[in-house]
Amino acid sequence: MAAAASSIDRSGALEITQRLTEICGPPFARFAGPADEVAGRAARWVAVPGAPAAAARVLRLAAAHGLTVVPRGAGTKIDWGAVPEHVDILLDTGRLAGIGHETVGAPTAEVGAGTPLRAVQATLERTGQRLAVDAPSPGATLGGVLAAGEAGPLRHRHGSPCDQLVGVRYLTADGELVNAGGGAPGLDLARLLCGSQGGLGVLVSATLRVQPVPASRLWISRPVWTPLEVNDLVRAILAARLDPAAVELDLTPTRPHRLPRPDDPSAAARARHPSMAGRAHVPARAGSLVVLLEGGPADTVERAERLVALLDGHATVTHSPPTWWRRYPFAPGDTALRIEVPITDLHAAVYALRDAAGAPVPVRGSAGLGVVHAALPGSLPAERVASILAAVRGVLLARKGRCVVLAAPPQVRRAVDLWGELTTVPRLRAAKEHLDPHHRLAPGRLPGGL
């Protein structure tokens, strides 16, 4: 595919630019600039179609010339996932935006893929409704949230945005508009697009369930000292049947985010003795466990009182979330990890990460589901990151968990396996061959080099 694209001479490139301009309009088609890249891979053109029909024409143009296409929303997670093999056209979905006209109180809403999530929530809030979607990326579009498989604290009670899908409209690599949903087979196909990074289809719109805005919201915060304590508290909270909307954990070292050298004797000792690693260098307060309760005012207060009693009174109740709520523990340039493990083994995963790194690292996420994110310093050598990943994945494998690298510096991304062992690769390969047999959509972005 890259060879076909590179064979386009200057006159051919100008012709494609002209065609894209005719399709999208003069302000919305151009040669790509320095900021138009996907995980470090530069694009050649940027096209911003104003309607699904125009987006379909862009895809048909790409197919006719053997060009690759990568969709982009707000670009908040454009560096997540593997580097695509080639990016000819960056298809910006920013003009595929808007909310379908539904009657007030309707159980669903159709939202354009390029619509910023905060704009959706602001519009629905005027009618007393919301999407139970609270992805952490500021400014993210709904299509970007779905394409990256992103979810926030509310996933504990309501499931991920993908779980809340009723249907989607998407474009195939050949520019065919498909409506998926309305039944089990359709929803299976719709949900297959979640987390596909644009590698299976270009999302045009999504229909999701909506719900009334809760009358009351309370955040109950409890300081925690060790991952094992977190495990005990989460199990007690879930057993109490308090119907929490979210159960979030923040374990952030108070000292600078630096890891010791592999030859540090104390690091080696902690690696040999997991119990020592679990307790060593733990500050006076290692972090916080925060539970969100939603519902009617009286009911929410009653459940909050029960929860405070359950936590032995060592808790505070507020009407607003902590500053770290809905924020990832990693910063640009860090190696960003997502760990998924049964909740009964989350503490083992955190201890394994500490043991491998030789010190506590920032960990944050949904402790009530066993889905958390972690950050390794961007300055860490690639071989060190690889050894940490191998150790953590070895522990998780026996516990039916996994650790995925979401984003990383270029040298790390080139040296490590981003995905680890995935049982879904055969299914993804079959879907890719069915939906994009010529591998024109974000080639190489999916696991297995798909």
Backbone torsions as a table, in degrees:
resi	resn	phi	psi	omega
1	MET	NA	-43.3	-179.9
2	ALA	-63.5	-36.6	179.8
3	ALA	-65.7	-39.5	179.0
4	ALA	-63.9	-40.6	-178.3
5	ALA	-67.8	-42.5	-175.2
6	SER	-69.5	-16.0	-179.1
7	SER	-78.2	-6.6	179.3
8	ILE	-72.9	121.1	-179.4
9	ASP	-82.7	-176.0	-175.1
10	ARG	-61.9	-42.2	-179.2
11	SER	-66.5	-36.5	177.4
12	GLY	-67.3	-38.0	178.1
13	ALA	-64.4	-41.1	178.7
14	LEU	-65.2	-36.1	178.4
15	GLU	-65.7	-42.7	178.5
16	ILE	-64.3	-41.5	177.7
17	THR	-59.8	-42.7	178.9
18	GLN	-63.3	-42.6	179.3
19	ARG	-64.0	-42.9	178.0
20	LEU	-62.5	-37.2	177.8
21	THR	-65.6	-39.5	177.7
22	GLU	-64.2	-37.0	-177.9
23	ILE	-74.7	-46.0	-170.7
24	CYS	-98.8	-19.9	-174.6
25	GLY	102.1	149.1	-174.1
26	PRO	-52.1	-40.2	-177.9
27	PRO	-78.1	-7.5	-167.3
28	PHE	-117.8	21.0	174.0
29	ALA	-146.8	134.6	-175.1
30	ARG	-164.3	166.4	167.9
31	PHE	-68.9	145.4	-177.6
32	ALA	-68.8	151.4	176.6
33	GLY	-107.8	-175.4	-177.0
34	PRO	-59.8	-29.3	-177.5
35	ALA	-85.4	-5.4	-176.6
36	ASP	-93.1	80.5	-179.9
37	GLU	-139.9	162.1	-179.9
38	VAL	-125.1	109.3	-177.6
39	ALA	52.2	37.0	177.7
40	GLY	93.7	-9.4	179.3
41	ARG	-91.3	121.0	-176.5
42	ALA	-74.5	143.5	174.9
43	ALA	-91.6	167.5	177.7
44	ARG	-102.5	-39.3	179.0
45	TRP	-131.9	156.7	171.2
46	VAL	-123.2	127.6	177.9
47	ALA	-123.9	133.6	-179.1
48	VAL	-123.7	79.6	-177.6
49	PRO	-66.4	147.6	-176.3
50	GLY	-94.2	-2.4	-178.7
51	ALA	-160.1	159.8	178.5
52	PRO	-55.2	-38.3	179.5
53	ALA	-62.4	-39.3	178.1
54	ALA	-68.1	-39.8	177.0
55	ALA	-62.1	-37.7	178.0
56	ALA	-63.7	-38.5	178.5
57	ARG	-66.6	-36.8	176.4
58	VAL	-61.4	-43.6	-179.8
59	LEU	-66.9	-37.8	178.0
60	ARG	-67.9	-36.3	175.7
61	LEU	-63.2	-44.3	178.7
62	ALA	-61.7	-42.1	179.3
63	ALA	-62.5	-39.9	-178.1
64	ALA	-65.2	-30.1	-177.0
65	HIS	-106.8	7.1	178.9
66	GLY	65.9	36.7	-177.6
67	LEU	-100.0	150.1	176.9
68	THR	-90.8	153.6	-178.1
69	VAL	-133.6	134.9	173.9
70	VAL	-126.1	120.8	177.7
71	PRO	-72.3	150.1	176.0
72	ARG	-140.4	132.1	173.6
73	GLY	-92.3	-114.4	176.9
74	ALA	-83.3	-8.8	178.4
75	GLY	80.5	13.2	-177.9
76	THR	-69.3	-22.1	-179.4
77	LYS	-128.6	28.0	-176.6
78	ILE	-66.9	-18.4	178.3
79	ASP	-96.6	5.8	175.7
80	TRP	-78.6	149.0	173.8
81	GLY	84.6	-173.5	-176.8
82	ALA	-76.2	157.9	176.9
83	VAL	-74.1	127.3	178.1
84	PRO	-65.8	151.8	179.7
85	GLU	-63.3	-36.8	-177.1
86	HIS	-158.9	145.4	176.5
87	VAL	-130.7	103.3	175.5
88	ASP	-86.9	-59.4	-177.9
89	ILE	-114.3	123.3	172.1
90	LEU	-92.6	110.2	-176.3
91	LEU	-92.0	103.4	-178.0
92	ASP	-82.6	126.5	-176.2
93	THR	-94.6	12.0	-173.7
94	GLY	-57.5	-26.9	179.6
95	ARG	-94.7	-2.9	175.4
96	LEU	-90.5	60.0	-170.0
97	ALA	-123.2	165.9	177.8
98	GLY	125.4	163.7	179.0
99	ILE	-117.3	128.6	-178.6
100	GLY	-61.2	147.7	-179.5
101	HIS	-74.8	111.2	177.9
102	GLU	-122.6	152.1	176.5
103	THR	-66.6	150.0	178.8
104	VAL	-58.7	130.0	-179.6
105	GLY	88.8	3.6	178.4
106	ALA	-62.0	146.9	-175.5
107	PRO	-76.3	-12.2	-178.2
108	THR	-136.9	164.9	174.9
109	ALA	-143.0	136.1	174.2
110	GLU	-95.9	127.1	-173.7
111	VAL	-125.6	132.3	176.0
112	GLY	-62.5	144.0	-174.5
113	ALA	-61.0	-30.8	-177.1
114	GLY	-88.1	8.1	-177.9
115	THR	-79.7	126.0	175.6
116	PRO	-59.9	137.5	-177.3
117	LEU	-59.5	-38.9	-179.0
118	ARG	-66.8	-29.3	176.1
119	ALA	-70.1	-37.6	176.7
120	VAL	-61.1	-48.4	-177.7
121	GLN	-64.5	-39.7	-180.0
122	ALA	-64.5	-38.5	179.6
123	THR	-68.7	-45.7	-179.6
124	LEU	-66.7	-33.3	-177.1
125	GLU	-62.2	-28.1	178.9
126	ARG	-63.7	-21.6	178.4
127	THR	-106.7	11.8	179.4
128	GLY	76.9	22.9	-178.7
129	GLN	-123.7	171.6	176.7
130	ARG	-157.4	163.3	162.1
131	LEU	-91.0	138.0	175.9
132	ALA	-82.6	56.4	-175.9
133	VAL	-130.0	121.0	-176.7
134	ASP	-138.4	52.6	-179.3
135	ALA	-57.7	142.6	-174.8
136	PRO	-70.9	-21.8	-173.9
137	SER	-69.8	115.7	177.8
138	PRO	-64.2	133.7	177.4
139	GLY	79.6	2.9	-177.3
140	ALA	-64.2	146.5	173.0
141	THR	-86.9	159.5	178.8
142	LEU	-62.2	-41.7	178.6
143	GLY	-61.6	-39.1	178.5
144	GLY	-65.9	-38.7	177.7
145	VAL	-61.4	-45.2	-179.3
146	LEU	-69.2	-43.8	-177.0
147	ALA	-64.6	-29.0	179.4
148	ALA	-92.8	-4.8	-177.7
149	GLY	64.2	37.6	-175.3
150	GLU	-87.2	146.7	178.0
151	ALA	-150.6	156.5	-179.8
152	GLY	-117.8	-163.8	-175.8
153	PRO	-55.7	-35.2	-175.8
154	LEU	-66.9	-8.4	177.7
155	ARG	-60.7	-23.3	-178.0
156	HIS	-58.0	-45.5	-177.2
157	ARG	-96.3	-36.1	-169.8
158	HIS	-106.6	-3.9	-177.0
159	GLY	83.1	173.0	179.5
160	SER	-73.4	165.7	173.9
161	PRO	-53.7	-35.9	178.2
162	CYS	-63.0	-38.5	179.4
163	ASP	-65.5	-24.8	-176.3
164	GLN	-92.7	2.9	179.5
165	LEU	-67.7	137.5	170.6
166	VAL	-103.1	-30.3	178.2
167	GLY	-176.6	165.5	176.3
168	VAL	-138.7	156.9	167.3
169	ARG	-115.7	129.0	-179.1
170	TYR	-144.1	163.5	178.9
171	LEU	-107.8	134.9	174.3
172	THR	-77.6	173.4	179.5
173	ALA	-61.3	-24.9	179.2
174	ASP	-90.3	2.4	177.3
175	GLY	87.8	16.6	177.4
176	GLU	-86.8	130.2	179.1
177	LEU	-84.5	124.8	-175.9
178	VAL	-120.6	135.5	171.7
179	ASN	-102.6	117.9	-178.9
180	ALA	-119.1	131.9	-179.3
181	GLY	142.1	-170.9	177.1
182	GLY	82.3	2.0	-179.9
183	GLY	-178.9	171.9	-175.4
184	ALA	-58.6	-49.9	-179.8
185	PRO	-61.2	-41.9	-179.6
186	GLY	-64.9	-41.7	179.9
187	LEU	-68.0	-35.8	177.1
188	ASP	-59.3	-42.3	179.1
189	LEU	-68.2	-42.1	180.0
190	ALA	-60.4	-43.9	-176.8
191	ARG	-74.9	-18.4	175.3
192	LEU	-65.9	-26.6	179.0
193	LEU	-72.5	-21.1	179.4
194	CYS	-66.5	129.2	-179.8
195	GLY	78.0	6.5	-176.6
196	SER	-86.5	-1.5	176.7
197	GLN	54.0	32.7	179.3
198	GLY	76.5	9.4	-176.3
199	GLY	-85.1	-7.8	-180.0
200	LEU	-117.1	-20.4	-179.0
201	GLY	-178.8	164.5	178.5
202	VAL	-103.0	111.0	-179.8
203	LEU	-65.4	132.0	177.3
204	VAL	-103.7	-46.0	177.4
205	SER	-156.5	163.2	178.2
206	ALA	-138.0	141.0	175.7
207	THR	-107.9	122.5	-176.8
208	LEU	-127.0	159.1	175.5
209	ARG	-71.1	143.0	173.3
210	VAL	-117.0	165.3	-177.2
211	GLN	-149.3	160.9	177.1
212	PRO	-64.5	145.8	174.6
213	VAL	-67.0	129.8	-179.6
214	PRO	-58.9	142.4	179.5
215	ALA	-71.4	-28.4	-177.2
216	SER	-142.9	143.7	177.3
217	ARG	-138.4	129.2	178.3
218	LEU	-131.0	137.7	176.9
219	TRP	-108.9	122.9	179.7
220	ILE	-109.0	118.5	-173.4
221	SER	-112.8	135.6	-179.0
222	ARG	-131.7	123.4	175.5
223	PRO	-65.1	145.5	178.8
224	VAL	-132.5	156.4	-175.3
225	TRP	-117.1	-34.1	-177.2
226	THR	-137.4	154.9	175.3
227	PRO	-58.9	-34.5	179.2
228	LEU	-65.4	-38.4	175.5
229	GLU	-62.1	-40.9	177.8
230	VAL	-59.1	-43.1	179.0
231	ASN	-57.9	-46.2	-179.1
232	ASP	-65.3	-40.9	-178.7
233	LEU	-67.2	-44.0	-179.1
234	VAL	-62.3	-42.9	179.4
235	ARG	-62.4	-39.5	179.0
236	ALA	-67.6	-40.6	-179.7
237	ILE	-63.7	-45.3	-178.6
238	LEU	-68.6	-34.3	179.7
239	ALA	-70.6	-23.1	-177.8
240	ALA	-76.1	-9.9	177.5
241	ARG	54.1	53.8	178.3
242	LEU	-92.3	0.9	178.6
243	ASP	53.9	55.6	179.7
244	PRO	-69.7	145.5	174.3
245	ALA	-80.4	-27.1	179.0
246	ALA	-157.7	148.1	173.7
247	VAL	-133.6	101.4	-171.7
248	GLU	-113.4	146.6	-178.6
249	LEU	-120.0	140.2	172.0
250	ASP	-132.2	112.2	173.9
251	LEU	-117.3	98.4	-176.5
252	THR	-122.2	117.7	178.5
253	PRO	-57.7	140.4	180.0
254	THR	-81.1	-16.2	179.5
255	ARG	-90.1	167.2	-179.1
256	PRO	-54.0	147.6	-176.2
257	HIS	-77.8	71.4	177.2
258	ARG	-128.1	142.4	178.6
259	LEU	-106.5	147.5	180.0
260	PRO	-69.0	160.7	176.2
261	ARG	-66.7	151.0	179.2
262	PRO	-59.6	-26.5	-178.8
263	ASP	-90.3	8.1	176.7
264	ASP	-65.9	120.0	-177.5
265	PRO	-57.2	-38.9	-179.5
266	SER	-67.5	-34.9	177.6
267	ALA	-66.4	-40.8	179.0
268	ALA	-63.8	-38.3	179.6
269	ALA	-64.9	-42.0	179.5
270	ARG	-65.9	-35.1	178.2
271	ALA	-65.4	-34.5	-179.4
272	ARG	-76.7	-25.3	-175.4
273	HIS	-126.5	89.8	-176.5
274	PRO	-54.0	-36.9	-178.8
275	SER	-64.8	-35.3	176.7
276	MET	-67.7	-41.2	179.9
277	ALA	-63.2	-34.5	-178.5
278	GLY	-68.4	-25.0	-176.0
279	ARG	-107.4	-20.8	-174.0
280	ALA	-69.1	141.7	173.8
281	HIS	58.5	26.8	175.3
282	VAL	-85.0	121.7	-178.8
283	PRO	-67.3	173.9	-178.3
284	ALA	-54.6	-34.5	175.7
285	ARG	-134.6	110.7	-174.0
286	ALA	-75.4	-27.3	-177.7
287	GLY	174.1	-159.1	-176.6
288	SER	-138.9	146.0	169.6
289	LEU	-114.1	123.6	-174.4
290	VAL	-125.1	131.4	179.5
291	VAL	-113.1	130.8	175.4
292	LEU	-100.9	126.9	174.6
293	LEU	-113.6	135.4	179.6
294	GLU	-129.9	152.8	176.7
295	GLY	148.8	-156.5	175.8
296	GLY	-69.4	152.1	-175.4
297	PRO	-55.7	-50.6	-176.8
298	ALA	-66.1	-43.9	-179.1
299	ASP	-63.8	-41.8	-178.8
300	THR	-65.1	-42.7	178.4
301	VAL	-62.5	-41.9	-179.4
302	GLU	-63.4	-42.9	178.8
303	ARG	-67.8	-36.2	177.8
304	ALA	-63.5	-39.9	178.7
305	GLU	-64.0	-40.8	177.3
306	ARG	-63.8	-39.6	-178.9
307	LEU	-67.8	-42.7	178.0
308	VAL	-59.8	-41.7	177.8
309	ALA	-63.6	-39.9	178.8
310	LEU	-62.0	-34.8	-178.8
311	LEU	-87.3	18.8	176.3
312	ASP	61.8	26.7	177.8
313	GLY	77.0	-2.8	-178.7
314	HIS	-87.8	56.0	-176.6
315	ALA	-148.6	155.9	175.9
316	THR	-121.4	149.0	-179.3
317	VAL	-116.8	127.6	179.5
318	THR	-134.1	164.7	177.7
319	HIS	-97.6	7.1	178.8
320	SER	-140.1	154.2	-176.5
321	PRO	-77.3	163.1	173.2
322	PRO	-67.2	162.9	-175.2
323	THR	-63.0	-26.0	-177.4
324	TRP	-86.5	-5.6	-177.7
325	TRP	-59.7	133.8	-179.8
326	ARG	62.1	33.5	175.7
327	ARG	-130.6	137.8	177.9
328	TYR	-75.1	154.2	178.7
329	PRO	-79.4	-9.6	-177.1
330	PHE	-100.4	157.5	178.2
331	ALA	-117.3	164.8	176.2
332	PRO	-54.0	134.2	-179.3
333	GLY	96.0	-17.1	175.9
334	ASP	-75.9	164.2	166.6
335	THR	-89.6	114.6	-174.1
336	ALA	-97.7	127.1	-177.9
337	LEU	-116.6	146.6	168.2
338	ARG	-120.5	125.8	-179.0
339	ILE	-113.3	129.7	177.0
340	GLU	-125.3	126.1	-176.8
341	VAL	-157.2	151.6	173.9
342	PRO	-52.4	141.3	-172.8
343	ILE	-58.8	-28.7	179.6
344	THR	-69.9	-13.6	-179.3
345	ASP	-115.3	9.2	-178.4
346	LEU	-62.0	-40.5	-179.6
347	HIS	-62.2	-36.7	178.5
348	ALA	-64.5	-37.6	178.7
349	ALA	-66.2	-42.0	179.9
350	VAL	-67.1	-42.3	176.4
351	TYR	-61.7	-40.3	179.4
352	ALA	-62.2	-40.1	178.4
353	LEU	-65.0	-42.3	177.4
354	ARG	-63.3	-45.0	-178.8
355	ASP	-60.2	-45.8	-177.2
356	ALA	-67.8	-36.8	-178.5
357	ALA	-82.1	-23.6	-178.7
358	GLY	86.4	4.6	-179.3
359	ALA	-169.2	161.2	175.6
360	PRO	-62.2	144.0	174.8
361	VAL	-124.0	157.7	179.9
362	PRO	-62.3	129.1	177.5
363	VAL	-134.0	134.6	-178.7
364	ARG	-154.2	143.6	175.7
365	GLY	154.1	-160.6	-171.6
366	SER	-86.0	89.6	-179.7
367	ALA	-64.4	-28.3	179.7
368	GLY	-72.9	-7.8	178.0
369	LEU	-122.6	-10.1	-177.6
370	GLY	76.7	28.0	178.2
371	VAL	-122.0	110.4	-177.9
372	VAL	-133.7	162.9	174.8
373	HIS	-115.3	152.2	-179.9
374	ALA	-140.0	160.9	-177.5
375	ALA	-130.3	133.4	170.4
376	LEU	-111.1	142.5	-177.5
377	PRO	-57.8	139.9	178.7
378	GLY	-64.7	-20.4	180.0
379	SER	-79.5	-7.5	-177.0
380	LEU	-68.0	131.8	178.8
381	PRO	-59.1	149.3	-176.1
382	ALA	-59.3	-39.2	-178.4
383	GLU	-67.4	-30.5	177.5
384	ARG	-70.0	-42.8	177.2
385	VAL	-60.2	-42.9	-179.7
386	ALA	-61.1	-40.3	-179.3
387	SER	-69.4	-37.8	177.2
388	ILE	-63.3	-45.5	179.2
389	LEU	-59.9	-44.3	-178.8
390	ALA	-61.0	-42.1	-179.2
391	ALA	-67.4	-45.1	-178.6
392	VAL	-66.2	-43.3	-179.2
393	ARG	-65.7	-32.4	176.6
394	GLY	-62.5	-40.1	177.6
395	VAL	-69.6	-41.9	-176.9
396	LEU	-69.6	-32.8	-177.4
397	LEU	-58.3	-40.6	-179.7
398	ALA	-72.9	-12.6	-177.8
399	ARG	-113.7	15.1	178.9
400	LYS	58.4	38.9	176.3
401	GLY	-116.6	179.5	178.3
402	ARG	-154.4	159.4	178.2
403	CYS	-130.8	122.2	-177.5
404	VAL	-116.2	138.8	173.7
405	VAL	-87.6	114.3	179.6
406	LEU	-78.9	-46.1	-178.3
407	ALA	-149.6	155.4	-177.8
408	ALA	-164.5	158.7	172.4
409	PRO	-59.3	154.5	-175.7
410	PRO	-52.9	-43.1	-176.7
411	GLN	-66.7	-32.4	177.2
412	VAL	-74.3	-44.3	-178.3
413	ARG	-58.3	-37.4	-179.6
414	ARG	-73.0	-25.8	-170.6
415	ALA	-97.6	-17.8	-173.4
416	VAL	-115.4	161.7	171.9
417	ASP	-84.4	113.3	-175.6
418	LEU	-66.6	-30.9	-167.2
419	TRP	-103.6	-31.7	-170.5
420	GLY	73.5	-163.0	-179.0
421	GLU	-77.0	123.5	179.4
422	LEU	-125.3	127.4	178.1
423	THR	-81.0	-10.2	-175.7
424	THR	-87.7	-4.6	-175.4
425	VAL	-59.1	-45.3	178.5
426	PRO	-58.0	-39.5	179.0
427	ARG	-66.9	-40.8	178.0
428	LEU	-64.8	-39.0	180.0
429	ARG	-64.0	-41.5	178.2
430	ALA	-64.8	-40.5	179.1
431	ALA	-66.5	-40.0	179.2
432	LYS	-63.1	-43.6	-179.7
433	GLU	-66.0	-31.5	-179.9
434	HIS	-78.3	-44.6	-173.1
435	LEU	-91.3	-28.1	-176.4
436	ASP	-145.1	66.0	-173.4
437	PRO	-62.5	-24.8	-179.1
438	HIS	-94.1	4.0	176.7
439	HIS	54.2	51.5	177.9
440	ARG	-93.9	-20.7	-177.6
441	LEU	-94.7	113.8	175.8
442	ALA	41.9	55.2	-176.9
443	PRO	-62.0	131.8	178.6
444	GLY	90.2	-4.0	-178.1
445	ARG	-78.3	-26.4	-177.1
446	LEU	-86.5	160.6	176.2
447	PRO	-56.1	152.0	-179.3
448	GLY	75.4	14.5	179.8
449	GLY	72.2	16.7	-177.5
450	LEU	-73.6	NA	NA
